[in-house]
């Protein structure tokens, strides 16, 4: 893991909003973590564009109610894990929630950039 000591002004390649970030390249088991959400979202969008019969992701993409139900279920599991389960369990449930949320966004033809823009707007 590389963590610099100073903050520098940068403009994200994913957003039109300049912000101050601590530039860092974080690797975990050879995967650059800075891009993991974008990579996952790209896979979900590919499943939407090129559906494979029997794919769990495709099933959720074609049934918004089911995708949203899973978002709700996973949110509850995050709360339960946060209240009294291990850190590993909380991280696992958070990953499930993020995956299902990304599927719901893709099903509605929304993007991570839209979420980034909203977060940047709120930061002001």
Rosetta blueprint (number, residue, H / E / L):
1 X L
2 X E
3 X E
4 X L
5 X L
6 X L
7 X L
8 X E
9 X E
10 X E
11 X E
12 X L
13 X L
14 X L
15 X L
16 X L
17 X L
18 X E
19 X E
20 X E
21 X E
22 X L
23 X L
24 X E
25 X E
26 X L
27 X E
28 X E
29 X L
30 X L
31 X E
32 X E
33 X H
34 X H
35 X H
36 X H
37 X H
38 X H
39 X H
40 X H
41 X H
42 X H
43 X H
44 X H
45 X H
46 X H
47 X H
48 X H
49 X H
50 X L
51 X L
52 X L
53 X L
54 X L
55 X L
56 X H
57 X H
58 X H
59 X H
60 X H
61 X H
62 X L
63 X L
64 X H
65 X H
66 X H
67 X H
68 X H
69 X H
70 X H
71 X H
72 X H
73 X H
74 X H
75 X H
76 X H
77 X H
78 X H
79 X H
80 X H
81 X H
82 X H
83 X H
84 X H
85 X L
86 X L
87 X H
88 X H
89 X H
90 X H
91 X H
92 X H
93 X H
94 X H
95 X H
96 X H
97 X H
98 X H
99 X H
100 X H
101 X H
102 X H
103 X H
104 X H
105 X H
106 X H
107 X H
108 X L
109 X L
110 X L
111 X L
112 X H
113 X H
114 X H
115 X H
116 X H
117 X H
118 X H
119 X H
120 X H
121 X H
122 X H
123 X H
124 X L
